[in-house]
Amino acid sequence: MTPTLFGRIQTRIIMMATLGVIWTAIIGPVLPRPSVDGESISLGNMYKALYLAVVVVTVVGVVWELIYHWIQQYRWEKDWPTIYGLVVAINEGIVAYLILNAGLFWDERPPGQSFPLPAFLIMFVTLWLIIWAFTNGPMQILSLRWRFRGGRFDPNW
């Protein structure tokens, strides 16, 4: 099964909306929180930042899917090995962090305060590994039709 572009985009959005939201809720309280004037930011503000990161990573990932699709057209089999799905986290994570750190969407941070890099790295890397492992393992077993529909989710199963 070669996932179609639309199937990869659907899978990415659904995995971030489910596993991303759940994992962020679980890991949020234990992530390192930046301090402002010697006091750590509140857990609520930390969750706002982390869930914003989930949204930004999802949007950046969809844009990257379009780029990956274009690159794959130059490959003989129009696809690439599964391990590439793990390695592309590097460029996606860098772009997502640069957007978050630019403060385009996170207006509650104090002046001069960057997006919490340690928290972002821990959350991003662990979430990426969880989603990659789930889509390449249990997802293919639990949802056989997903596999044979090019990764697309069909509500008429």
Secondary structure, DSSP 8 states (H G I E B T S, - for coil): ----HHHHHHHHHHHIIIIIHHHHHHHGGGS---EETTEE--HHHHHHHHHHHHHHHHHHHHHHHHHHHHHHTTSTTSS--HHHHHHTHHHHHHHHHHHHHTTSS-TTS-TT----HHHHHHHHHHHHHHHHHHHHTHHHHH-HHHHHTTT---TT-
